[in-house]
Amino acid sequence: MKRLFLPTLLTSVILIGSVVISLSGCTKEGPAGLNGADGTNGTNGTNGTNGVDANETCKLCHAADVVDRVAVEFQFSKHEYGEAAFEESGNNSCSVCHTQEGFKYVCANNTPATFTFDAGTSKWVNGYSATNGHNYGELGCFTCHSSLHTTYGYTDISSLTSVAAVPMTMYGGAKTINLTQDGGKSNLCVKCHQPRPLTCSADPSGRLLNYDSLKTNPLGIFFDSAGTASSNPNNIYIKPSYRMHVHYGPVGAIYAGVGGIEYAGSLPYTNSPHTTLASCQDCHMAPMTGKNGGHTFFAKGNFNGCNVSGCHASSPVSATSTSKWTTPRAAVKLLLDQLAAKINACGGGNDILHKNTDATSNLWSTLTTNAYDGYLDIYSSSTNPSGYWRDPYGSGSTNSGKPKFPKLLNVQMGAMINFQMCLREYSLGIHNTQYVTALLTNTIEALTAAGF
């Protein structure tokens, strides 16, 4: 056994040693092989291109001289700090102009201003309203700018909620305002800044007032405290009240030269150049002077928009300009005073127009000598407790102790509408001097012809 084992063991050692010597002697690398082909992307797809830094995109608009500046200007706008959005939220008809979601709703749905007859209730209904769930919200950036934060670029700002022609709610859509200059931007403003309709409260169906009859039948009886609705042959019977008016935004209609009760008279109904050459934005969003201009939307005292190339640059306008400012405004104020006197003539020495010298609650207090505000001096326990005339709608001993409101003819009602529109357009005719002058002058002549 031992003889057999030793030779075998020696043989194994020798073989292993030979392998070690052979391996330790291989010191050179062979030549490198060719590169292999690039591998393909995995299941996640190919890599996309690098995007733009989101923060840099936001700063295109949210910069000191763009949106940040606009936000500060907007703090001075009554669109921002007015309380109307809170007061009218939930009110479907008022919210279309007083709330953000209501305005967006009627624009998005192209809601018509027509009156339609509801056979179920036997009443005429003005369809220009929002719906529940779309009747709230303060006015803000998204009210007028429809595409903010769409592409997150500067071009988002220029897209407006509506620039379409505006059917007049006062006329149930039968008349339209369309200011095409500057891409129709003025139509965005006029959508809300327009007169509201007068409806026939004494007519059970609540139909729209027939404005044409105020012209074609000027001596017809509009209201008579001794009469009834059936005694009015034109079926336009409305009981006067403290707030019998066309609301506060007639400026769009006056600016466009549309919507007044246009009595025939010595002056033709024409428009000033503003109607076709200027837009609301030109003057109300002109470069700032003090707290006026830009997104404050105030134009008072700011003539930067007037004195630009193509307008009054060659002969600048200011608050002391006679031919373009002080003289025409004084003339319109005189006409308003004269028309007020004619309207009040039926009161037997007591005005039927309401006076208010408080410049805070009466924005138009300085526009007439007697500080009229467009309301009627009719008693109301909540809104006009010192009113002189009896409220035809009212009751109670205080109201019944007041004198009955005088009889009104159609021409007197038409005159009150024109007075309200020309007073509350606020500029004393500067928006459209020619139209305002004709409307007031011809209305005064119509009242004179009727014996007032």
Helices and strands as residue ranges (DSSP letters): H 2-24, H 54-58, H 67-74, H 78-81, H 84-88, H 95-98, H 100-108, E 115-118, E 123-126, H 141-144, G 154-158, E 166-167, G 169-171, E 176-177, G 181-184, H 185-190, H 211-216, E 221-223, G 229-231, H 251-256, H 274-277, H 280-284, G 294-296, I 322-326, H 327-344, G 345-347, E 353-355, E 372-376, H 397-400, E 408-409, H 410-424, H 433-449
